[in-house]
Amino acid sequence: MSEQVQHVQKPGWFTVNVLNRTVAFLTRRGFSVWGSRVLAVRGRKSGEWRTTPVNVLTLDGERYLVAPRGHVQWTHNMRAAGGGRLHLGKRVEEFTAVEVADDDKTPILRGYLKRWKAEVGVFFGGVGPDSTAEELRAIAPKHPVFRISPTAEAGRGAGGAGRGE
């Protein structure tokens, strides 16, 4: 998909130590900030759970994770794991993930920027929700996108056992 373009915009100290921690703290306690969830995905080398706050986009009945900062660690881990967990408070949703081809990202990136441009627009190089399809296609390889689907274990509580088992 986007392997040839290894675009990464690493977060600064304030983002890592203040913004991400604040959003993750609130999300872990059940308060979604602009649609936030805490993504948990197994590390591709360590096998340990790694977490980061993300925004889940729902578009035309499908759900997506978009990497505004490019090919960051969670995207590499997601490719290796093929899925993960989304946390909001005590609610845990397990999902599988399929990476979206660059040619299919245009409407997804447009929808993502429509919803979160104020929050993440700076990472898209001046491209916004009103940009042309060509401009969105040009940045598509820099921003991995995953279509996510709940697994049979989706919606389980923090205790680990699924409901109805």
WOUR-V349494 format. One record per residue. N is the residue number from 1. RES is the residue in one letter. PHI is phi in whole degrees, 0 to 359 (none if undefined). PSI is psi as a letter, one per 20 degrees, with the letter a starting at -180 (* if undefined). BURIAL is 1 if it has 16 or more other C-alpha atoms within 10 Angstrom, else 0. Layout:
BEGIN
N	RES	PHI	PSI	BURIAL
N	RES	PHI	PSI	BURIAL
END
This chain:
BEGIN
1	M	none	e	0
2	S	245	k	1
3	E	299	h	0
4	Q	289	h	0
5	V	253	o	0
6	Q	258	m	0
7	H	281	p	1
8	V	221	p	1
9	Q	245	n	0
10	K	290	p	0
11	P	289	q	0
12	G	281	r	0
13	W	303	g	0
14	F	298	g	0
15	T	296	g	0
16	V	294	g	0
17	N	270	i	0
18	V	241	f	0
19	L	297	g	0
20	N	299	g	1
21	R	293	h	0
22	T	293	g	0
23	V	298	g	1
24	A	297	g	1
25	F	302	g	0
26	L	295	g	1
27	T	295	g	1
28	R	298	h	1
29	R	265	j	0
30	G	97	j	1
31	F	257	o	1
32	S	280	p	1
33	V	260	o	0
34	W	54	k	0
35	G	87	j	0
36	S	289	q	1
37	R	221	r	1
38	V	261	o	1
39	L	276	p	1
40	A	240	p	1
41	V	219	q	1
42	R	290	p	1
43	G	296	p	1
44	R	290	h	1
45	K	255	g	0
46	S	276	h	0
47	G	78	i	0
48	E	281	q	0
49	W	290	p	0
50	R	243	q	1
51	T	233	q	1
52	T	200	q	1
53	P	288	q	1
54	V	221	r	1
55	N	251	p	1
56	V	260	p	1
57	L	265	p	1
58	T	253	p	1
59	L	219	p	0
60	D	52	l	0
61	G	81	i	0
62	E	252	q	0
63	R	244	q	1
64	Y	224	q	1
65	L	248	p	1
66	V	245	p	1
67	A	260	n	1
68	P	296	h	1
69	R	270	j	1
70	G	94	b	1
71	H	277	m	1
72	V	276	r	1
73	Q	303	g	0
74	W	296	h	1
75	T	289	h	1
76	H	295	g	0
77	N	296	h	1
78	M	296	g	1
79	R	300	g	1
80	A	287	h	0
81	A	276	h	1
82	G	75	j	1
83	G	165	a	1
84	G	184	b	1
85	R	225	q	1
86	L	245	p	1
87	H	248	p	1
88	L	220	o	1
89	G	61	c	1
90	K	274	i	0
91	R	280	p	1
92	V	236	p	1
93	E	244	o	1
94	E	274	q	1
95	F	212	r	1
96	T	256	q	1
97	A	226	p	1
98	V	234	p	0
99	E	289	p	1
100	V	272	p	1
101	A	295	q	0
102	D	307	g	1
103	D	295	i	0
104	D	259	j	0
105	K	276	i	1
106	T	309	g	1
107	P	293	h	0
108	I	290	g	1
109	L	298	h	1
110	R	299	g	1
111	G	296	h	1
112	Y	296	g	1
113	L	292	h	1
114	K	300	g	0
115	R	279	g	1
116	W	235	k	1
117	K	304	g	1
118	A	299	h	0
119	E	275	g	0
120	V	233	j	0
121	G	305	h	1
122	V	300	h	0
123	F	275	i	1
124	F	251	j	1
125	G	58	l	0
126	G	85	i	0
127	V	276	p	1
128	G	226	a	1
129	P	295	h	1
130	D	263	j	0
131	S	290	r	0
132	T	290	r	0
133	A	300	h	0
134	E	296	g	0
135	E	295	g	0
136	L	293	g	1
137	R	298	h	1
138	A	295	h	0
139	I	268	i	1
140	A	307	g	1
141	P	296	i	1
142	K	276	i	1
143	H	230	n	1
144	P	302	q	1
145	V	228	p	1
146	F	237	p	1
147	R	276	p	1
148	I	246	q	1
149	S	226	p	1
150	P	297	q	1
151	T	269	r	0
152	A	298	h	0
153	E	272	j	1
154	A	301	q	1
155	G	84	j	1
156	R	288	q	1
157	G	281	a	1
158	A	292	i	0
159	G	291	i	0
160	G	108	h	0
161	A	276	q	0
162	G	287	q	0
163	R	287	q	0
164	G	78	j	0
165	E	270	*	0
END
